[in-house]
Amino acid sequence: METKDLIGAIKSAGKAKRTLEFKYPKIDGFYVQITYATKFILNQIREFAREISTDFRTRGSVENYNDEKLRQGYAKNFIKGWKGLTSQTLQKMLPGLVVKGKETTAEIPYTHDLAFALLNESIEFENWIINTAMTVENYQPVAEKQEEEEGNLKN
């Protein structure tokens, strides 16, 4: 492959979205579809959350990131769906949550707003989503992972 073709392939791969389903380690039966956090996606999220203000003491510009906008970006770009989320599950994730009604085992469908609310209120869930999305090994093809593990066993 020529250098020019390889550069084009690298750029395309950097913008490609790869989404896989992961089991949330704290709760049996709860699976989340998470998109890999490419540099391109991370830059889009940062740009969305960036706020520039003026420091009146130095009269210079100060760049800050709005945490709520960062979480909105994570919810929109990283979480693509889930299965197995119930009121019972939510109560395990958010101990202060009180759900009224008898139906605590009915599955709660994914919505962007629910994903954002969960990221906003559960630091543990937020950290897991971000760590999963930013760990490249999670998105390697299964065959590559198996070869790598077999190589580690031989050594």
LINRA-V151934 format. One line per field, one symbol per residue. phi: phi as a letter, one per 20 degrees, with the letter a starting at -180 (. if undefined). burial: 1 if it has 24 or more other ideal C-beta (glycine too) atoms within 12 Angstrom, else 0. A space follows every 10 residues. Layout:
BEGIN
phi = ???
burial = ???
END
This chain:
BEGIN
phi = .fgfffffff ffffdfdddc eceffecfnd ccecefefff ffffffffef cdcdeffemd ecdcdfgfff ffffffeeed rbbnecfffg ffecgefdde oeeedffeff bgffffffff dcfffgffff fffeefffdf ggffffffff fffff
burial = 0000000000 0000000011 0101001001 1111111100 1100100010 0000000000 0000000001 1111111111 1101110111 0111000000 0000000101 0001111110 0100110111 0111000110 0000000000 00000
END
